[in-house]
């Protein structure tokens, strides 16, 4: 798959931008703050309906406008597909597929596939568990768009359960009605949560060999990178994410691996009931996939807190490259590999890692790269160069 045309209207700093793109490597060069990242952000938004920079859509709409439009023409082998995403300041976002009538934006999921690596991805290693959970969930949705509805349902039920816990605490007493209603939400949360957990664990098992291979390609191979899903549903009794025990050298896989959905559902339900007193005291649901984490283990030590700065960059980049390879593998049946987006990445890497990344990227069907100075990009990777000015993109 490659992006043949991109048009932005009132998106970030662009009142209007129209680009014609080609397969291979395109490098967007320009000083910081002139809109390079806005371009790859828009392409990433086509795939995930979210930004890698902000959690809300409002900043994506140019100041003073009420709506932003992202239009794209995608080529998948011999077929072409047009997408037009409306990002609205008021009301829900909408999408047009092949110029048909507008439908919910969610209908666009899975049509454009991208893998984006940006400086913010260092948080996948050093940051809170939420970023690592989002990484898994977004990749799951990319592979199976129907998972987006499951995640939405889980969040809805979790919100209702937490609201009940807060209501009971505010009332100063816990009635039979509270108990009966809590049991209903427990059942719903366990049912949806079990499906979400199984999807995450299965995905991480598929990702593991690509993750290890990516790290070996980026480094000298002296250390092995592994990942383990760490669930609050089994094996842990704590309400503090950072207090969960660090994995040992043989601590790989997951306690949930190999379990069917029904077994996970019963285990989750038991955990909710066992933690009911704690949840009531805190007026918060402290067990479930919304509290889980992924342990990234480099050699025999957790990457978080032990890896050097350079190693942390390589781990973060390996996660994205593993996702890229998994999507390429899936593309054998889906009809087109993902677009690789590298946002101001090379400036953060030493010369050796730059060259190793360039060798990987050179094999991609389409790569969009941003850089403040072209010297940051290995010469072997520069194919087509576009200079970004204040609201203008032109051939360098």
N, C-alpha and C positions, 0 to 999 in steps of 0.2 A: 504494500500500500504506500502511496505517496500523496502529498498535498500538492495539487496543481495550481490552485488559486486560493488566496485569502483576502477577504475584505473586512475592514473594521470601520464601524460607524459609531462615533461617540463612545469608543472604548478607551478607558484610561486617558492618555494624553492625545489620542488621535481623533480629530473631528472626522476625518476620512482617510483611509489608507487602502490602497489596492495593490496587491502583490501577485506576480506570476512566479511560481516556483517550479523546480525541476527535481527529478531524482538525484541522488548523490548528496554531496555536502554543500550546504550554503552557510556562510559565515556572516553574521551581522556585526559590524564593527562600529564603535562610536563611544564617545565619552559617557561616563556614568550619568544617569538622570535624563537621558534623551529619548528613551523609549525602546531600547533593545529588548529588555525583559518583557515588556508589554506584549511583544509579538509572540514569543514562545508561551507566555501565560495564556494568551487567547487560544493558541493551538491546544495547549493542555486542557483548557476549559471545554473544548469541543469533546474531549474524551471522557472527562470525569465529572463535568458540570460543577467544578470547584476550582479554586485558585490555590497554587502552592505558596502564595504570599499572604493572603488574608482569609479569614474564616467566613466573612460575609460578602455578599455580592455588591453592596452599595458602592464601595470604592472603585469598582470596575467601570461604573458609569461616569462618563466625563462630567466634571463639575458644571452644574447648571442644566444638564440634560435629564430627561425622564426615562430614557431607554438607550441601551447599547445593543448593537447588532454585530454578530460575528457570522460571516458567511464563508463557506468553504466549498471547494470542489475537490473531491477525493477520487483517485484512480486506483482501483483494485483489480490488477491484471488487465482484462479487457473491458471492465465495467467502470462506469463513472457514477458518482453519487454526489448530490448537492445537499448541503445542510445550511440552514439559517437559524441561528439561535437568537432569541429575543431575551435580553436581560432587563427586567422591568423594575423601576424604583418602587412601584406600587403594583400589587397583584403578582400572580405566579409567572414564572418564566415559561416561554413557549418555544417550540421548534417547528420548522417546516422541513420536511424530507422530500427531496425531489419536487419542490415547489407545490406540494400538496397543501391542504388546509392545515392551519396550526394545530399542534397537539401538545400534550404535556412534555416538558423538556426531558423527562426521564426516558421518553421513547427514543432519544438519540443515543443512549448508552450502548456501547458495543459497536457502534458504526464506525467511529474513528478510534484507533488505538495508538496511544503514545506512551513513551516512558521518558519522564523528565527528571534530570538530575540538576540540582541547584545548590548553592551554598547553604541554604536552610536545611538541607538533608543531613548535615552534621548532627542535627538534633535526633536523627534516627539512632545514633549511637550514644550521644551524651545527654539527650533530653529525657523528658518524662515518658512513661509507658504509652500515653495517648497517641503519640506520633507513630510508634511502632504498630499499635492496633490499627490506626488509620491506613498504614501502609498495606497491611494484610487485607483489610476490608476493601480498599479501593482496587487492589489487584483481583480479589475475588469477584467483584462486580464487573471488572473489565472482562474476565473470563466467562462469567455467567451473569448477565445484566439483571436477571430475575432476583438475584440476591439483594439488590437495592431495596426491594419491597420488604424482604425479610428483616433487613437491618432497621428500616423505618418502623416496622411493627414492634421489634424488640425495644427500640427507644420509646415508642408510645406507651407500651406496657410498663416499662421501667419508670417512666414519668408518673404514671397513675399509682404505682405501688409506693413511690416516694411521697407522693401527695397524701396518700392515706396515712403513712407513718407520721408525717408532719401534722396532719389533722388530729391524730390520736394524741400526740404529745401536747399539742396546743390545748386540747380539751382537758388534759390533766388526768385522764383515765382511759383504760383500754377495755372497751365493751365487747359483748358477744358479737355485735354487728361488725365491729372492727375486725375481730378474729375471722368471721365468716368471709368478709370481703377480702381480707388479706390472703386467705386460702385460694380464692378465685384468681387473684393476681399472681400468686405463687405458681399455680398451674399454667397460666398463660406464659409467664416469664420462663419457666422451665422448658416449655414446649418450643418456644421460639429460640431461646438461648441454646438449647441442645443442637438445633440445626446450625446456628451460627458457629458454635464451638466446633462441630464436626467439620464444617467448611474450612475454618481456619487451620485446624490441625492437618487436614488432608492437603491443603494448599502448601503448608510449610514442609510437609514431607516431599511434595513434588519439587519445591523450591530448593531443598537442601543440596542436592548434587550440583545444581547450577551455581549456588552460592559459594560452595567450596571451590569449584572450578574458576569462577570469576576472581576470587581472591588470589588464587595461585597465578593467574595470568597477569594480575596487576602488581604482584610482588615477586620476591625471590623464591617463594614457596617454602620458606623455613618454618612457617606456622600454618596450622589448619584452622579455618573458620567454620564453626558449626552454629546451629541455632536450635533452641528448644522452646516449645510453647509452655509457658508457666501459668497454670490455671489456679484461680482462687476456689474453683469448685471442688477440686480434690487435692489432698496432700498438704494444705496450708490452712492455718487458723490464725489469721492476722488481718487487721484492717488498715495496715500501713504498707503501701506498695514497696517502699524502700526497705522495709524490714524483712521482706521475703528472702529466704536464704540464697546465697550465691551458689551457682551450679559448680559441681566438681568436675574433674577431667572426664569422668565417665557418665556424666549427667546429660545425656542427649535424648532426643525424642520428646515424648510427652506422656504423662500418666493417662491421657485420654486416647492415645494412639491405639487403633484397633477396636475401639468400643463402638457399638452401633448407636444410632440416634436414641433409641428407647432406653438403653442403659445409661447414656449420658443424661437423658431427661430425668430419670429416677435419681441419679446421683446428684444432679443439680437441685431437684426438689428436696432431697434429704438435707443438702447443705443449707438451703434457705430456711428450712424448719429448725435446723440446729442453731442457726445464727439469728433466730427471731428476736431474742432478748437484746442482743447487741444492736441489731437494726432498729429496734424500737427506741433504745436509749439514744442512738445517734440520729434517728429519724432519716435514715439513709440506707439504701441497699448496698451492702458491703461485699456481696458475693455475686460473681457472674462475669461474663465476658467483657463487660464494661470496666472491670478492674484488673484484667489479666495483662500479661506482659510477654515479650519474647526475649529470652536470654541469648545474647550474641557472645559466643565464647571463642576467644582467640588463643590458640594453643591450649593452655590449661587454666586460663584466667578470664574472667568476664571482660569484654571489651570496654564496657562503661567503667571508668575509674582506673583502668590499668593500661589501656592502649595508649600509645603515644599519639601526638597530633596527626602525624603522617599515617599511622596505622588506622586511626579513627576515620580519616578521609577514605582510605582504601576499603574499610568495612562498609561505610555508607555507600560508596560507589558500587561495591560488590552487590549490595542489596538491589540497587536499581538495575545493574547489568544482569543479575539473576532473573529479575522480573522480565527483562527484555528477552532473554533466551527462552524463558518459559512461554512467553507470548509468541515468539518465533516458532517454537515447537508446535504450539496450538494453531499457528497460521497455516500449517500444512493442510488443515481441513477448513480453516476459515477463509482462506483466499488472499492473504496479504500480511506481511510482517509489520510490526508497529513502527511508527516514526520515532526516531531517537532525538530528544531535545536536551542539549547541554548548555545550561545557562551560566555563563561566567565561571566555568569549572576549571579550565586549564590554568588560570591565574593562581589557583590554590594548590596546584600540584608541582612536585619537583620534576626535573627534566625526564628522569627515568619513568615516572608514572605517566607523564604526558605522552611519551612515546608509546607506552604500553596501551593506554586508552585510545590513542590514535589508531593503533593497529586493529583494535576491536571495532571502533566506529567505522573504519574504512570499509568494512564488510556489510554495513547496513544499507538497506534500500534507499532510505532518506535520512539525513542528519541535519538538524538546524542548530547552529552554534552561535552563542553571543560572546563577545570579547571586547574589552575596552581598548586593547591594542592588538593588532594582528600578530605581533611577535610572540604572544602567548600561545598561539596555535602552532603545532608542528607543521612544517612546510608540506609534509606528505599528505596532510589532511585538507589543505586549502584547495577547493575546487572553484567555487563561485563566491565572490565577495561582494557584499552590499554595505554601503556606508549609511549609518543612521544619524540624521541630524534632528533638529527640533521639529518633530512632526513630519519629517520627510525621510524616505528611504530610497536610495539611488545606487546605481552601480558604482563601485569604487574605481 
